[in-house]
Amino acid sequence: MEKYEPQKIEKKWQKEWANKKIFQAEENSKKPKKYILDMFPYPSGAGLHVGHPRGYVGSDVISHYFRMEGFNVLHPMGWDAFGLPAENYAIKTGIHPSITTKKNIERFKEQMKMIGLSYDWSREINTSEPDYYKWTQWIFLKLFEMGLAYRKKLPINWCPSCKTGLANEEVVAGKCERCGTETTKKDVEQWVLKITDYAEALLSDLENLNWPKEIKEMQKNWIGRSEGADIQFPVSNSQFSIKVFTTRPDTIFGATFLVLAPEHQLVKEIVSSKQKKEVEQYIAQAKKKLDVERQIENRDKTGVFTGAYAINPANKKAIPIYIADYVLPYYGYGAIMGVPAHDQRDFDFAKKYHLPVIKVIASESEVYAGQGKMINSGNFNGLDSKKAGKKIVKSLKEAKPAVNYKLRDWIFSRQRYWGEPIPLVFCEHCKKRIERGETKDFSKGELLNPGWIALKELPVKLPELEKYQPTGTGQSPLAAATDWLETKCPKCGRRAVRESNTMPQWAGSCWYFIRYLDPQNRQEIASKEKIKYWLPVDFYVGGAEHAVLHLLYSRFWIKALYEAKIINFQEPFLKLRTIGLILAPDGQKMSKSRGNVINPDEVINKYGADAFRVYEMFMGPFNQPISWQTKGVIGTRRFLEKVWNIVINLKNQNENSKRKENKDLKKKLHQVIKKVTEDIEAQKFNTAIAAMMEFVNESQNFGTTKKQIEDFLKLLAPFAPHIAEELWQKLGHRDSIFKENWPEYDPKLIEEESFVLVVQINGKVRDQIKAKRGISESQAKELALKSEKIQKWLQDKEIKKTIFVKDKLINFVV
């Protein structure tokens, strides 16, 4: 009998699919569309390990399924090639990032093709190619024109290892998200994007997305919306006033002190001469601490008195103003009112510095953070605290209702080489800047005017540098590239200087899914017709680790582009599914340093791409982590060999002797069609494969007809495309199996002949009995009364009434 040789047939079909362009999306199609997208990878030097393709295979299964359901499917792939990972790899190897990136892309693409992924390679993109980042630069200029990009000297997160500034989202537990090094603070002139302008939209629109609950919660918590009040506390004997945001205006009568962040702009204005030295020393110490360290709940709270007092607007009492490092400059306004009787942190601080504790909500506790009846609050005594809070805000001219967000503006510039140049210039002669359509004079006489950089002048290309290592000085290596740095002002033609910072890796990935639609378009990011047809993305597959990085940033850019009337949709990804991590056999995360990485090439060369694909989907729930076990691939290889043998045996039979259809197997097939269809749509790939394995085992016992095995091969095709295509051809078909319609099941055939009869007494379940579907009330009653459990419950009792629901339950009323 003909032997199953996956290495032979897989190469054959990969070549055939590529030549016939079978997986390219149709242009100008009248079919309904499905845009199935993977989070594109950054091409590291190590290539793929067996954990990486899990999401790619999952999205591939979905793409094949929708093609066979009659949809025009767009399933593209490209490369997130700019940024720290590619640059760090180049520095490590001593080879220029443009060379290593190209080499790494070739390796990744080779591996993806080896797996048999059905990508439309005609749409391939690379974020580090000038033809691509021209449009990333163009979008940045649009953001600037909209007033969403600004330049400011800020104390930013600084990674001493990567030697660059980091956004808040790139710092995890005080460490660089990329390299794990403890971050520090550094004052650097930065480009910042006003993501906070969209905080409310980013939060409210989450409700309309079919995303995992935990991803939505992560974004909600990161945005951090709080309702409360802005309250102005006048500073005694000065013209200054301190604005405080509080979620508990009802407790203002209990505010006995104010605390400012050490970075608060008013500290130097209000500090007394007597306290100045002590305050300066405290500020110097606070600068050395990381935000994560400052926010530790149970650490000893430290602070220093400024020598100044504020007036509590509720009771007109003077209260001392402190500075303390547990208050961060970017939460609220970098100032809080201390209410020690109703906040544990404030209570600890008050006790340490011997400050008054005034209870204003009745409770037995020393510190009470809940709601209740108002006390010690003047005219508001006796009121419910929630209602009192609103009344207090209304009564104070210094207060007004407010909403606050934890979300901070996005630190956008990087002091690195391998990234998109920021397409702006500084001119000493023009001495103007255009921002939001207004002309404003620079105090330093600089010009920063993106309106003068026309589309035809883009891209501002990244120069080829021999010395591209980070400087660590707060400047990009591009600052030393004088030939590139010096240019002409687009307006006056005199000497100007380019911006030397580059964009972060996230810039190119904020909008890449738009470029897939129209990658050769030189006039616009994509044609409006294609945007209207294809977007938004219907199904997005990727890692949960991007919840408050790529996924949040991308949503922001799309909302801005919608506002600019460049696109017609407000959310990029309608449905998102995250992937469970594949761990090494030892249960650890795969890494070169641990020596536990498994290369997919080795697995595929030994067992075949289809066996690899089926195991990736079969090993466990798609969104759950699980350890790799090579013996599992042996099992899926055996499963495919069974399928192969069934078809070859059927083919070798005499065509004139038709096999009689087995009734039980026919029923089983329709049950499997229903199961696999529903499981693919629910991404329960492992149970879909389990159902197919069960059908194959029964097929070996009963034998199958050609029509039955053809329907089965259609179910198998998304998971194991090469063997399905080969066997489809062997059964006499010329066209690809992926041109076929997805099989349908007969609802009548999938009904179970038996059901579980629930037996109740006075409405309470007392037994459950397996019964034949369609039995009458008298038959159900007879069956129930034979049950020992029911006999026990009915002992010496008279049945007054019987309630019967066909094929569901019988209830005896006694």
Order of alpha helices (4+ residues) and beta strands (2+ residues): alpha-beta-alpha-beta-alpha-alpha-alpha-beta-beta-beta-beta-beta-alpha-alpha-beta-beta-beta-alpha-alpha-alpha-beta-beta-beta-alpha-alpha-beta-beta-beta-beta-beta-alpha-beta-beta-alpha-alpha-alpha-beta-alpha-beta-beta-alpha-alpha-beta-alpha-alpha-alpha-alpha-alpha-alpha-beta-beta-alpha-alpha-beta-beta
